[in-house]
Amino acid sequence: MKVRVSVQLKPGILDPQGKAVEQGLHGFGFAVDHVRIGRLIEMDVPGTDPAEVKAKAQAMCDKLLVNPVMEKASIEVL
Amino acid sequence: MKVRVSVQLKPGILDPQGKAVEQGLHGFGFAVDHVRIGRLIEMDVPGTDPAEVKAKAQAMCDKLLVNPVMEKASIEVL
């Protein structure tokens, strides 16, 4: 099944990448605030039961995909 | 209004980052395929009309946020 993991910085964590993009957009004259950059991970996980697939994806997040100190993730089974 | 832009590589474009993550997951014993990594951009765009805000976000994508040669974007006004 296809799984989408959205990984974002936790609120309050400084986002230099977001700041850089925000300044770039301001430079082009766009009014925008609080630009935050995260990761979008899509993958095919074997399985037919969405709950089981989601659990596998959560295990992958815990093991490799997400830094629990600074990041939070939401998992969607598509 | 809060806008979320999901930027992903177009199908067929090689994703070395995705490959690296896929191999890492395989190394931990996870069965997973077709890992693709994209960007998730969240930002506050001034405006009250969702269509107008979405148009502004599209202009930002065209100007700075998305490489149209290799990437595609989907815009959600939250």
Backbone of each chain as nested JSON, in Angstrom:
{
  "chains": [
    {"id": "A", "residues": [
      {"number": 1, "name": "MET", "atoms": {"N": [0.843, -1.185, 0.0], "CA": [0.0, 0.0, 0.0], "C": [0.879, 1.236, 0.0]}},
      {"number": 2, "name": "LYS", "atoms": {"N": [0.35, 2.309, -0.601], "CA": [1.157, 3.553, -0.63], "C": [0.959, 4.309, 0.682]}},
      {"number": 3, "name": "VAL", "atoms": {"N": [2.082, 4.742, 1.222], "CA": [2.069, 5.474, 2.487], "C": [2.716, 6.832, 2.279]}},
      {"number": 4, "name": "ARG", "atoms": {"N": [2.096, 7.871, 2.866], "CA": [2.706, 9.207, 2.821], "C": [3.015, 9.654, 4.256]}},
      {"number": 5, "name": "VAL", "atoms": {"N": [4.273, 9.995, 4.489], "CA": [4.703, 10.474, 5.801], "C": [5.075, 11.954, 5.673]}},
      {"number": 6, "name": "SER", "atoms": {"N": [4.401, 12.787, 6.424], "CA": [4.724, 14.22, 6.436], "C": [5.516, 14.504, 7.704]}},
      {"number": 7, "name": "VAL", "atoms": {"N": [6.756, 14.916, 7.509], "CA": [7.644, 15.173, 8.644], "C": [7.846, 16.681, 8.763]}},
      {"number": 8, "name": "GLN", "atoms": {"N": [7.559, 17.23, 9.939], "CA": [7.698, 18.673, 10.141], "C": [8.448, 18.954, 11.431]}},
      {"number": 9, "name": "LEU", "atoms": {"N": [9.078, 20.11, 11.48], "CA": [9.732, 20.517, 12.713], "C": [8.668, 20.799, 13.765]}},
      {"number": 10, "name": "LYS", "atoms": {"N": [8.976, 20.483, 14.993], "CA": [8.048, 20.792, 16.082], "C": [7.961, 22.303, 16.253]}},
      {"number": 11, "name": "PRO", "atoms": {"N": [6.795, 22.814, 16.7], "CA": [6.674, 24.259, 16.928], "C": [7.781, 24.748, 17.88]}},
      {"number": 12, "name": "GLY", "atoms": {"N": [8.311, 25.92, 17.585], "CA": [9.338, 26.466, 18.481], "C": [10.743, 26.122, 18.058]}},
      {"number": 13, "name": "ILE", "atoms": {"N": [10.89, 25.106, 17.206], "CA": [12.228, 24.763, 16.735], "C": [12.592, 25.726, 15.596]}},
      {"number": 14, "name": "LEU", "atoms": {"N": [13.74, 26.33, 15.668], "CA": [14.185, 27.282, 14.641], "C": [14.294, 26.589, 13.289]}},
      {"number": 15, "name": "ASP", "atoms": {"N": [13.803, 27.261, 12.225], "CA": [13.821, 26.662, 10.892], "C": [14.611, 27.571, 9.941]}},
      {"number": 16, "name": "PRO", "atoms": {"N": [15.94, 27.45, 9.91], "CA": [16.752, 28.335, 9.065], "C": [16.387, 28.222, 7.586]}},
      {"number": 17, "name": "GLN", "atoms": {"N": [16.026, 26.997, 7.183], "CA": [15.659, 26.801, 5.773], "C": [14.378, 27.597, 5.459]}},
      {"number": 18, "name": "GLY", "atoms": {"N": [13.42, 27.507, 6.38], "CA": [12.183, 28.257, 6.191], "C": [12.444, 29.752, 6.16]}},
      {"number": 19, "name": "LYS", "atoms": {"N": [13.338, 30.206, 7.025], "CA": [13.686, 31.641, 7.081], "C": [14.287, 32.081, 5.733]}},
      {"number": 20, "name": "ALA", "atoms": {"N": [15.165, 31.238, 5.198], "CA": [15.832, 31.59, 3.927], "C": [14.798, 31.688, 2.811]}},
      {"number": 21, "name": "VAL", "atoms": {"N": [13.868, 30.733, 2.759], "CA": [12.833, 30.754, 1.717], "C": [11.947, 31.987, 1.906]}},
      {"number": 22, "name": "GLU", "atoms": {"N": [11.634, 32.283, 3.176], "CA": [10.776, 33.437, 3.473], "C": [11.425, 34.735, 2.973]}},
      {"number": 23, "name": "GLN", "atoms": {"N": [12.724, 34.869, 3.228], "CA": [13.436, 36.085, 2.764], "C": [13.491, 36.131, 1.237]}},
      {"number": 24, "name": "GLY", "atoms": {"N": [13.646, 34.958, 0.639], "CA": [13.657, 34.918, -0.826], "C": [12.321, 35.379, -1.383]}},
      {"number": 25, "name": "LEU", "atoms": {"N": [11.244, 34.899, -0.78], "CA": [9.913, 35.3, -1.245], "C": [9.679, 36.789, -0.999]}},
      {"number": 26, "name": "HIS", "atoms": {"N": [10.13, 37.279, 0.131], "CA": [10.01, 38.728, 0.386], "C": [10.793, 39.504, -0.675]}},
      {"number": 27, "name": "GLY", "atoms": {"N": [11.928, 38.965, -1.058], "CA": [12.742, 39.626, -2.078], "C": [12.025, 39.743, -3.406]}},
      {"number": 28, "name": "PHE", "atoms": {"N": [11.131, 38.784, -3.67], "CA": [10.352, 38.843, -4.914], "C": [9.064, 39.645, -4.723]}},
      {"number": 29, "name": "GLY", "atoms": {"N": [8.906, 40.19, -3.491], "CA": [7.746, 41.053, -3.275], "C": [6.516, 40.317, -2.768]}},
      {"number": 30, "name": "PHE", "atoms": {"N": [6.675, 39.076, -2.359], "CA": [5.514, 38.332, -1.85], "C": [5.354, 38.592, -0.352]}},
      {"number": 31, "name": "ALA", "atoms": {"N": [4.115, 38.814, 0.069], "CA": [3.835, 38.958, 1.499], "C": [3.551, 37.562, 2.038]}},
      {"number": 32, "name": "VAL", "atoms": {"N": [4.412, 37.06, 2.892], "CA": [4.24, 35.719, 3.447], "C": [4.929, 35.666, 4.81]}},
      {"number": 33, "name": "ASP", "atoms": {"N": [4.406, 34.839, 5.726], "CA": [4.99, 34.727, 7.06], "C": [5.079, 33.255, 7.465]}},
      {"number": 34, "name": "HIS", "atoms": {"N": [5.908, 33.016, 8.502], "CA": [5.995, 31.692, 9.141], "C": [6.195, 30.578, 8.133]}},
      {"number": 35, "name": "VAL", "atoms": {"N": [7.149, 30.736, 7.23], "CA": [7.435, 29.678, 6.253], "C": [8.181, 28.559, 6.986]}},
      {"number": 36, "name": "ARG", "atoms": {"N": [7.641, 27.353, 6.903], "CA": [8.272, 26.201, 7.555], "C": [8.454, 25.102, 6.501]}},
      {"number": 37, "name": "ILE", "atoms": {"N": [9.637, 24.525, 6.454], "CA": [9.916, 23.492, 5.448], "C": [9.981, 22.127, 6.128]}},
      {"number": 38, "name": "GLY", "atoms": {"N": [9.283, 21.146, 5.533], "CA": [9.338, 19.786, 6.087], "C": [9.643, 18.8, 4.981]}},
      {"number": 39, "name": "ARG", "atoms": {"N": [9.585, 17.516, 5.323], "CA": [9.84, 16.441, 4.335], "C": [8.564, 15.66, 4.085]}},
      {"number": 40, "name": "LEU", "atoms": {"N": [8.469, 15.249, 2.832], "CA": [7.321, 14.445, 2.422], "C": [7.884, 13.133, 1.893]}},
      {"number": 41, "name": "ILE", "atoms": {"N": [7.569, 12.057, 2.556], "CA": [8.135, 10.76, 2.162], "C": [6.989, 9.876, 1.68]}},
      {"number": 42, "name": "GLU", "atoms": {"N": [7.091, 9.414, 0.445], "CA": [6.091, 8.48, -0.077], "C": [6.784, 7.154, -0.35]}},
      {"number": 43, "name": "MET", "atoms": {"N": [6.085, 6.053, -0.052], "CA": [6.71, 4.738, -0.24], "C": [5.631, 3.661, -0.33]}},
      {"number": 44, "name": "ASP", "atoms": {"N": [6.013, 2.546, -0.915], "CA": [5.115, 1.393, -0.991], "C": [5.484, 0.419, 0.12]}},
      {"number": 45, "name": "VAL", "atoms": {"N": [4.542, 0.164, 1.005], "CA": [4.773, -0.766, 2.122], "C": [3.881, -1.985, 1.895]}},
      {"number": 46, "name": "PRO", "atoms": {"N": [4.469, -3.211, 1.858], "CA": [3.66, -4.401, 1.604], "C": [2.647, -4.629, 2.728]}},
      {"number": 47, "name": "GLY", "atoms": {"N": [1.458, -5.107, 2.335], "CA": [0.426, -5.389, 3.346], "C": [-0.924, -5.028, 2.772]}},
      {"number": 48, "name": "THR", "atoms": {"N": [-1.979, -5.592, 3.371], "CA": [-3.324, -5.3, 2.878], "C": [-4.163, -4.604, 3.949]}},
      {"number": 49, "name": "ASP", "atoms": {"N": [-3.752, -4.749, 5.195], "CA": [-4.505, -4.125, 6.295], "C": [-3.921, -2.742, 6.597]}},
      {"number": 50, "name": "PRO", "atoms": {"N": [-4.669, -1.653, 6.387], "CA": [-4.139, -0.302, 6.608], "C": [-3.531, -0.095, 7.993]}},
      {"number": 51, "name": "ALA", "atoms": {"N": [-4.14, -0.697, 9.002], "CA": [-3.616, -0.5, 10.367], "C": [-2.243, -1.148, 10.503]}},
      {"number": 52, "name": "GLU", "atoms": {"N": [-2.102, -2.326, 9.906], "CA": [-0.817, -3.031, 9.966], "C": [0.247, -2.244, 9.193]}},
      {"number": 53, "name": "VAL", "atoms": {"N": [-0.151, -1.743, 8.019], "CA": [0.789, -0.965, 7.189], "C": [1.206, 0.297, 7.927]}},
      {"number": 54, "name": "LYS", "atoms": {"N": [0.236, 0.947, 8.575], "CA": [0.538, 2.172, 9.318], "C": [1.509, 1.88, 10.463]}},
      {"number": 55, "name": "ALA", "atoms": {"N": [1.328, 0.742, 11.112], "CA": [2.228, 0.376, 12.216], "C": [3.656, 0.163, 11.697]}},
      {"number": 56, "name": "LYS", "atoms": {"N": [3.748, -0.478, 10.531], "CA": [5.08, -0.679, 9.938], "C": [5.725, 0.672, 9.629]}},
      {"number": 57, "name": "ALA", "atoms": {"N": [4.918, 1.588, 9.062], "CA": [5.447, 2.914, 8.715], "C": [5.886, 3.658, 9.976]}},
      {"number": 58, "name": "GLN", "atoms": {"N": [5.112, 3.513, 11.043], "CA": [5.477, 4.163, 12.318], "C": [6.812, 3.619, 12.822]}},
      {"number": 59, "name": "ALA", "atoms": {"N": [7.008, 2.31, 12.661], "CA": [8.275, 1.699, 13.094], "C": [9.438, 2.258, 12.274]}},
      {"number": 60, "name": "MET", "atoms": {"N": [9.21, 2.464, 10.979], "CA": [10.246, 3.051, 10.125], "C": [10.549, 4.48, 10.559]}},
      {"number": 61, "name": "CYS", "atoms": {"N": [9.503, 5.215, 10.931], "CA": [9.7, 6.591, 11.415], "C": [10.535, 6.575, 12.69]}},
      {"number": 62, "name": "ASP", "atoms": {"N": [10.169, 5.687, 13.595], "CA": [10.875, 5.632, 14.88], "C": [12.353, 5.26, 14.685]}},
      {"number": 63, "name": "LYS", "atoms": {"N": [12.588, 4.382, 13.691], "CA": [13.945, 3.838, 13.526], "C": [14.842, 4.763, 12.71]}},
      {"number": 64, "name": "LEU", "atoms": {"N": [14.242, 5.408, 11.658], "CA": [15.141, 6.12, 10.718], "C": [14.611, 7.462, 10.212]}},
      {"number": 65, "name": "LEU", "atoms": {"N": [13.32, 7.513, 9.918], "CA": [12.81, 8.633, 9.117], "C": [12.626, 9.936, 9.892]}},
      {"number": 66, "name": "VAL", "atoms": {"N": [12.446, 9.841, 11.209], "CA": [12.079, 11.038, 11.968], "C": [13.014, 11.226, 13.164]}},
      {"number": 67, "name": "ASN", "atoms": {"N": [13.453, 12.463, 13.375], "CA": [14.247, 12.78, 14.566], "C": [13.272, 13.219, 15.652]}},
      {"number": 68, "name": "PRO", "atoms": {"N": [12.977, 12.353, 16.619], "CA": [11.913, 12.643, 17.598], "C": [12.216, 13.861, 18.47]}},
      {"number": 69, "name": "VAL", "atoms": {"N": [13.462, 14.267, 18.551], "CA": [13.8, 15.425, 19.392], "C": [13.252, 16.704, 18.754]}},
      {"number": 70, "name": "MET", "atoms": {"N": [13.353, 16.794, 17.429], "CA": [13.015, 18.059, 16.755], "C": [11.814, 17.947, 15.82]}},
      {"number": 71, "name": "GLU", "atoms": {"N": [11.45, 16.71, 15.477], "CA": [10.437, 16.567, 14.43], "C": [9.212, 15.791, 14.884]}},
      {"number": 72, "name": "LYS", "atoms": {"N": [8.095, 16.027, 14.18], "CA": [6.878, 15.243, 14.39], "C": [6.431, 14.765, 13.014]}},
      {"number": 73, "name": "ALA", "atoms": {"N": [5.745, 13.622, 13.011], "CA": [5.358, 13.047, 11.713], "C": [3.884, 12.669, 11.721]}},
      {"number": 74, "name": "SER", "atoms": {"N": [3.261, 12.807, 10.552], "CA": [1.894, 12.268, 10.415], "C": [1.936, 11.278, 9.255]}},
      {"number": 75, "name": "ILE", "atoms": {"N": [1.268, 10.157, 9.462], "CA": [1.321, 9.052, 8.505], "C": [-0.053, 8.838, 7.897]}},
      {"number": 76, "name": "GLU", "atoms": {"N": [-0.098, 8.805, 6.57], "CA": [-1.366, 8.523, 5.878], "C": [-1.176, 7.279, 5.034]}},
      {"number": 77, "name": "VAL", "atoms": {"N": [-2.101, 6.342, 5.131], "CA": [-2.1, 5.19, 4.231], "C": [-3.064, 5.533, 3.109]}},
      {"number": 78, "name": "LEU", "atoms": {"N": [-2.523, 5.636, 1.893], "CA": [-3.364, 6.12, 0.771], "C": [-4.11, 4.982, 0.09]}}
    ]},
    {"id": "B", "residues": [
      {"number": 1, "name": "MET", "atoms": {"N": [-4.021, 33.284, 5.645], "CA": [-4.485, 31.916, 5.709], "C": [-3.28, 30.985, 5.625]}},
      {"number": 2, "name": "LYS", "atoms": {"N": [-3.403, 29.823, 6.243], "CA": [-2.277, 28.853, 6.197], "C": [-2.363, 28.066, 4.895]}},
      {"number": 3, "name": "VAL", "atoms": {"N": [-1.215, 27.964, 4.237], "CA": [-1.131, 27.232, 2.973], "C": [-0.105, 26.12, 3.113]}},
      {"number": 4, "name": "ARG", "atoms": {"N": [-0.44, 24.955, 2.56], "CA": [0.528, 23.849, 2.55], "C": [0.831, 23.491, 1.098]}},
      {"number": 5, "name": "VAL", "atoms": {"N": [2.1, 23.537, 0.745], "CA": [2.533, 23.173, -0.614], "C": [3.322, 21.865, -0.533]}},
      {"number": 6, "name": "SER", "atoms": {"N": [2.865, 20.861, -1.244], "CA": [3.584, 19.584, -1.294], "C": [4.321, 19.528, -2.619]}},
      {"number": 7, "name": "VAL", "atoms": {"N": [5.63, 19.496, -2.541], "CA": [6.462, 19.489, -3.758], "C": [7.077, 18.109, -3.91]}},
      {"number": 8, "name": "GLN", "atoms": {"N": [6.859, 17.486, -5.068], "CA": [7.391, 16.137, -5.291], "C": [8.064, 16.069, -6.651]}},
      {"number": 9, "name": "LEU", "atoms": {"N": [9.008, 15.143, -6.75], "CA": [9.652, 14.922, -8.04], "C": [8.63, 14.328, -9.001]}},
      {"number": 10, "name": "LYS", "atoms": {"N": [8.718, 14.72, -10.265], "CA": [7.834, 14.132, -11.268], "C": [8.181, 12.645, -11.44]}},
      {"number": 11, "name": "PRO", "atoms": {"N": [7.183, 11.826, -11.797], "CA": [7.464, 10.397, -12.029], "C": [8.581, 10.258, -13.067]}},
      {"number": 12, "name": "GLY", "atoms": {"N": [9.454, 9.285, -12.85], "CA": [10.511, 9.047, -13.839], "C": [11.789, 9.782, -13.529]}},
      {"number": 13, "name": "ILE", "atoms": {"N": [11.704, 10.799, -12.696], "CA": [12.917, 11.526, -12.322], "C": [13.638, 10.715, -11.231]}},
      {"number": 14, "name": "LEU", "atoms": {"N": [14.906, 10.469, -11.398], "CA": [15.691, 9.698, -10.424], "C": [15.716, 10.417, -9.079]}},
      {"number": 15, "name": "ASP", "atoms": {"N": [15.535, 9.646, -8.002], "CA": [15.494, 10.246, -6.667], "C": [16.582, 9.614, -5.797]}},
      {"number": 16, "name": "PRO", "atoms": {"N": [17.824, 10.116, -5.88], "CA": [18.919, 9.507, -5.115], "C": [18.669, 9.53, -3.608]}},
      {"number": 17, "name": "GLN", "atoms": {"N": [18.019, 10.605, -3.153], "CA": [17.726, 10.699, -1.711], "C": [16.764, 9.579, -1.312]}},
      {"number": 18, "name": "GLY", "atoms": {"N": [15.738, 9.372, -2.148], "CA": [14.792, 8.302, -1.873], "C": [15.471, 6.946, -1.874]}},
      {"number": 19, "name": "LYS", "atoms": {"N": [16.381, 6.754, -2.834], "CA": [17.124, 5.479, -2.922], "C": [17.929, 5.25, -1.641]}},
      {"number": 20, "name": "ALA", "atoms": {"N": [18.582, 6.311, -1.171], "CA": [19.42, 6.185, 0.037], "C": [18.564, 5.811, 1.239]}},
      {"number": 21, "name": "VAL", "atoms": {"N": [17.408, 6.45, 1.371], "CA": [16.523, 6.149, 2.5], "C": [16.007, 4.713, 2.372]}},
      {"number": 22, "name": "GLU", "atoms": {"N": [15.686, 4.331, 1.134], "CA": [15.174, 2.967, 0.897], "C": [16.213, 1.939, 1.323]}},
      {"number": 23, "name": "GLN", "atoms": {"N": [17.471, 2.168, 0.947], "CA": [18.529, 1.216, 1.334], "C": [18.718, 1.195, 2.851]}},
      {"number": 24, "name": "GLY", "atoms": {"N": [18.585, 2.376, 3.465], "CA": [18.709, 2.44, 4.921], "C": [17.623, 1.612, 5.586]}},
      {"number": 25, "name": "LEU", "atoms": {"N": [16.403, 1.747, 5.086], "CA": [15.285, 0.988, 5.651], "C": [15.478, -0.516, 5.42]}},
      {"number": 26, "name": "HIS", "atoms": {"N": [15.957, -0.857, 4.239], "CA": [16.238, -2.28, 3.973], "C": [17.287, -2.785, 4.961]}},
      {"number": 27, "name": "GLY", "atoms": {"N": [18.251, -1.935, 5.248], "CA": [19.311, -2.318, 6.193], "C": [18.77, -2.625, 7.572]}},
      {"number": 28, "name": "PHE", "atoms": {"N": [17.67, -1.964, 7.912], "CA": [17.05, -2.227, 9.223], "C": [16.04, -3.378, 9.133]}},
      {"number": 29, "name": "GLY", "atoms": {"N": [15.948, -3.954, 7.925], "CA": [15.071, -5.12, 7.778], "C": [13.64, -4.782, 7.388]}},
      {"number": 30, "name": "PHE", "atoms": {"N": [13.399, -3.548, 7.007], "CA": [12.04, -3.174, 6.599], "C": [11.84, -3.493, 5.112]}},
      {"number": 31, "name": "ALA", "atoms": {"N": [10.668, -4.053, 4.794], "CA": [10.325, -4.299, 3.384], "C": [9.594, -3.061, 2.889]}},
      {"number": 32, "name": "VAL", "atoms": {"N": [10.205, -2.345, 1.967], "CA": [9.605, -1.115, 1.452], "C": [10.133, -0.862, 0.046]}},
      {"number": 33, "name": "ASP", "atoms": {"N": [9.313, -0.254, -0.818], "CA": [9.729, 0.02, -2.199], "C": [9.35, 1.449, -2.589]}},
      {"number": 34, "name": "HIS", "atoms": {"N": [9.983, 1.872, -3.695], "CA": [9.63, 3.161, -4.322], "C": [9.579, 4.308, -3.319]}},
      {"number": 35, "name": "VAL", "atoms": {"N": [10.617, 4.452, -2.492], "CA": [10.669, 5.559, -1.54], "C": [10.991, 6.843, -2.319]}},
      {"number": 36, "name": "ARG", "atoms": {"N": [10.141, 7.849, -2.183], "CA": [10.365, 9.124, -2.862], "C": [10.302, 10.239, -1.81]}},
      {"number": 37, "name": "ILE", "atoms": {"N": [11.263, 11.137, -1.857], "CA": [11.313, 12.219, -0.874], "C": [10.914, 13.534, -1.536]}},
      {"number": 38, "name": "GLY", "atoms": {"N": [10.021, 14.279, -0.866], "CA": [9.63, 15.587, -1.408], "C": [9.727, 16.637, -0.323]}},
      {"number": 39, "name": "ARG", "atoms": {"N": [9.27, 17.843, -0.644], "CA": [9.289, 18.953, 0.336], "C": [7.863, 19.33, 0.715]}},
      {"number": 40, "name": "LEU", "atoms": {"N": [7.763, 19.712, 1.977], "CA": [6.467, 20.157, 2.487], "C": [6.675, 21.588, 2.979]}},
      {"number": 41, "name": "ILE", "atoms": {"N": [5.999, 22.53, 2.354], "CA": [6.198, 23.941, 2.719], "C": [4.902, 24.466, 3.302]}},
      {"number": 42, "name": "GLU", "atoms": {"N": [4.972, 24.946, 4.521], "CA": [3.789, 25.555, 5.141], "C": [4.091, 27.028, 5.379]}},
      {"number": 43, "name": "MET", "atoms": {"N": [3.087, 27.866, 5.149], "CA": [3.312, 29.303, 5.3], "C": [1.988, 30.032, 5.507]}},
      {"number": 44, "name": "ASP", "atoms": {"N": [2.081, 31.209, 6.055], "CA": [0.9, 32.054, 6.223], "C": [0.874, 33.079, 5.091]}},
      {"number": 45, "name": "VAL", "atoms": {"N": [-0.177, 33.041, 4.294], "CA": [-0.328, 33.984, 3.184], "C": [-1.508, 34.893, 3.509]}},
      {"number": 46, "name": "PRO", "atoms": {"N": [-1.289, 36.232, 3.49], "CA": [-2.388, 37.133, 3.842], "C": [-3.515, 37.047, 2.809]}},
      {"number": 47, "name": "GLY", "atoms": {"N": [-4.745, 37.153, 3.323], "CA": [-5.906, 37.121, 2.404], "C": [-7.037, 36.397, 3.089]}},
      {"number": 48, "name": "THR", "atoms": {"N": [-8.249, 36.613, 2.587], "CA": [-9.424, 35.966, 3.192], "C": [-10.122, 35.06, 2.18]}},
      {"number": 49, "name": "ASP", "atoms": {"N": [-9.856, 35.277, 0.912], "CA": [-10.488, 34.455, -0.128], "C": [-9.561, 33.307, -0.503]}},
      {"number": 50, "name": "PRO", "atoms": {"N": [-9.965, 32.042, -0.236], "CA": [-9.079, 30.903, -0.519], "C": [-8.557, 30.873, -1.956]}},
      {"number": 51, "name": "ALA", "atoms": {"N": [-9.41, 31.237, -2.906], "CA": [-8.965, 31.201, -4.317], "C": [-7.85, 32.212, -4.553]}},
      {"number": 52, "name": "GLU", "atoms": {"N": [-8.004, 33.374, -3.971], "CA": [-6.993, 34.436, -4.126], "C": [-5.681, 34.012, -3.451]}},
      {"number": 53, "name": "VAL", "atoms": {"N": [-5.81, 33.411, -2.269], "CA": [-4.616, 32.96, -1.515], "C": [-3.914, 31.848, -2.296]}},
      {"number": 54, "name": "LYS", "atoms": {"N": [-4.728, 30.953, -2.885], "CA": [-4.137, 29.851, -3.654], "C": [-3.392, 30.392, -4.871]}},
      {"number": 55, "name": "ALA", "atoms": {"N": [-3.952, 31.424, -5.499], "CA": [-3.293, 32.028, -6.673], "C": [-1.961, 32.655, -6.269]}},
      {"number": 56, "name": "LYS", "atoms": {"N": [-1.94, 33.301, -5.097], "CA": [-0.687, 33.89, -4.619], "C": [0.345, 32.788, -4.382]}},
      {"number": 57, "name": "ALA", "atoms": {"N": [-0.103, 31.688, -3.776], "CA": [0.814, 30.576, -3.479], "C": [1.336, 29.967, -4.78]}},
      {"number": 58, "name": "GLN", "atoms": {"N": [0.462, 29.87, -5.773], "CA": [0.885, 29.349, -7.083], "C": [1.964, 30.252, -7.693]}},
      {"number": 59, "name": "ALA", "atoms": {"N": [1.788, 31.548, -7.544], "CA": [2.783, 32.497, -8.077], "C": [4.122, 32.307, -7.36]}},
      {"number": 60, "name": "MET", "atoms": {"N": [4.08, 32.054, -6.047], "CA": [5.317, 31.813, -5.291], "C": [5.977, 30.53, -5.771]}},
      {"number": 61, "name": "CYS", "atoms": {"N": [5.166, 29.515, -6.07], "CA": [5.708, 28.25, -6.583], "C": [6.381, 28.493, -7.926]}},
      {"number": 62, "name": "ASP", "atoms": {"N": [5.706, 29.224, -8.787], "CA": [6.247, 29.47, -10.125], "C": [7.564, 30.254, -10.056]}},
      {"number": 63, "name": "LYS", "atoms": {"N": [7.625, 31.171, -9.071], "CA": [8.767, 32.086, -9.009], "C": [9.975, 31.481, -8.288]}},
      {"number": 64, "name": "LEU", "atoms": {"N": [9.682, 30.693, -7.202], "CA": [10.825, 30.307, -6.343], "C": [10.748, 28.882, -5.808]}},
      {"number": 65, "name": "LEU", "atoms": {"N": [9.546, 28.448, -5.414], "CA": [9.463, 27.239, -4.588], "C": [9.594, 25.936, -5.364]}},
      {"number": 66, "name": "VAL", "atoms": {"N": [9.266, 25.95, -6.654], "CA": [9.202, 24.685, -7.397], "C": [10.048, 24.769, -8.668]}},
      {"number": 67, "name": "ASN", "atoms": {"N": [10.81, 23.695, -8.924], "CA": [11.56, 23.604, -10.182], "C": [10.665, 22.887, -11.188]}},
      {"number": 68, "name": "PRO", "atoms": {"N": [10.052, 23.634, -12.126], "CA": [9.045, 23.025, -13.007], "C": [9.61, 21.942, -13.918]}},
      {"number": 69, "name": "VAL", "atoms": {"N": [10.907, 21.917, -14.093], "CA": [11.491, 20.892, -14.976], "C": [11.387, 19.518, -14.317]}},
      {"number": 70, "name": "MET", "atoms": {"N": [11.635, 19.47, -13.021], "CA": [11.729, 18.171, -12.34], "C": [10.625, 17.94, -11.308]}},
      {"number": 71, "name": "GLU", "atoms": {"N": [9.95, 19.026, -10.896], "CA": [9.034, 18.89, -9.763], "C": [7.607, 19.28, -10.103]}},
      {"number": 72, "name": "LYS", "atoms": {"N": [6.67, 18.724, -9.328], "CA": [5.26, 19.115, -9.415], "C": [4.814, 19.466, -8.006]}},
      {"number": 73, "name": "ALA", "atoms": {"N": [3.818, 20.347, -7.918], "CA": [3.392, 20.814, -6.594], "C": [1.88, 20.74, -6.468]}},
      {"number": 74, "name": "SER", "atoms": {"N": [1.436, 20.455, -5.246], "CA": [-0.005, 20.568, -4.983], "C": [-0.165, 21.549, -3.826]}},
      {"number": 75, "name": "ILE", "atoms": {"N": [-1.148, 22.42, -3.958], "CA": [-1.342, 23.519, -3.001], "C": [-2.656, 23.323, -2.277]}},
      {"number": 76, "name": "GLU", "atoms": {"N": [-2.594, 23.36, -0.944], "CA": [-3.815, 23.28, -0.145], "C": [-3.932, 24.539, 0.698]}},
      {"number": 77, "name": "VAL", "atoms": {"N": [-5.087, 25.148, 0.684], "CA": [-5.34, 26.271, 1.599], "C": [-6.069, 25.678, 2.795]}},
      {"number": 78, "name": "LEU", "atoms": {"N": [-5.412, 25.759, 3.967], "CA": [-5.956, 25.075, 5.153], "C": [-6.951, 25.953, 5.923]}}
    ]}
  ]
}
